[in-house]
Amino acid sequence: MVCPYCNANDDKVIDSRASEGGKVIRRRRQCLKCKKRFTTYERVEELTRLTVIKRDGSRVPFSRDNILRGIQAACGKRPIPEADRQRAVDEIEEEVYRIYEREVPSHEIGQLVCDKLRDLDEVAYIRFASEHRRFSDLGEVEKEVRELKSRVKDAKEQARLF
């Protein structure tokens, strides 16, 4: 740290302690040149705010609440524990922040939600996918259900082999 008194860049830490509920580290320092003491504060850098690019080209801040609302709507009254729903949101949010730095297309978030719901509950998956993929007729829904059934059958077959 640069000394606020003499601008020397040589100091030592005398004392460190947590403040603001452990979110900040307060450090007492002493300049080795002028011997004066000063205080510095260390904070965790806020996560970079992600921007979601909507289908119409508009941009909105990323919100995990929007993901949760979508999952809650898809799950409706299905027997899916709230903890599983929250875990899905946590995993999706973590993956979005891991893959994207500044902007994320909304359809990518929708695909991540589809992937989680497919494993969580087939009915909730179909409900969400019908909105996300904008099925235009019953034929598209039937095709998705057939693919889902064959996927489940393949997974059960693989589990039986091991």
Secondary structure by P-SEA (a helix, b strand, c coil): cccccccccbbbbcbbbbcccccbbbbbbbcccccccbbbbbbcccccbbbbbccccccccccaaaaaaaaaaaaccccccaaaaaaaaaaaaaaaaacccccccaaaaaaaaaaaaaaccaaaaaaaaaaaaccccaaaaaaaaaaaaaaaaaaaaaaaac
